[in-house]
């Protein structure tokens, strides 16, 4: 009976350790995804700012008026 209890305690400890590793990996995954989103957003912002800063023809020319 004592061996069964020790085995159960060993399994509980092992599963607790695996759960902690899984939670840490999940948190790392969330942080990595957030970093990718932030980088993509920053790149889109840079592109938008470059587009706004680029010289644009007068509105009449863009509409095809002459």
N, C-alpha and C positions, 0 to 999 in steps of 0.2 A: 504494500500500500504506500509506503514511504517513497519507493522508486517511482510509482505512478505520479504521486504529488510532485516529486522533483522534476519528472519529465514535463508535467503540465506547466510548472513554473518556468522551466527552461523555454518551452514553446511560447509562453506568454511574453517572456523577456525578449525572445527573438522577434516575435511579431511586433512588439512595441518598438524595437530598434528599426525594423523594416518600415514601420509606419512613419517613424521620425525621418528616416531617409527619404521616403516617398513625399512627405510634406515639404522637406527641404528642396527636393528636386522640383516639386510643383511650384514652390515660391521662386526658385531660380528661373523656371520656365516663364512664370508671369513677369518677372523683372526683365527677362530677355525680350519677351514680346512687347512690353512697354517701351523698352529701348528702341526696338525696331520701329514701332509706331512713331515715337518721338523723332527718330532720324528721318523717316519718310515725311513727316509733317514739316520738319525743318527744311528738307530739300524742296518740298512743294512751295513753302513760303519763299525760299530763295528764288525759285523759278518765277513765282508771281511777282516778286519785287523787281527782278531783272526785266520782266515783261513790261511792268509799269514804268520803269525807268528808261526803257528803250524809246528812241524817237518814233513818234507816230505821225503819219501824214494828217493834214487837216481833215476834219470830218467830211467836208464836201467831196474831197478826192476819194475817200473810202467808200462813199455811197455811189460813186460812178459819175457824179456831176462834173461838168467841165466848164 
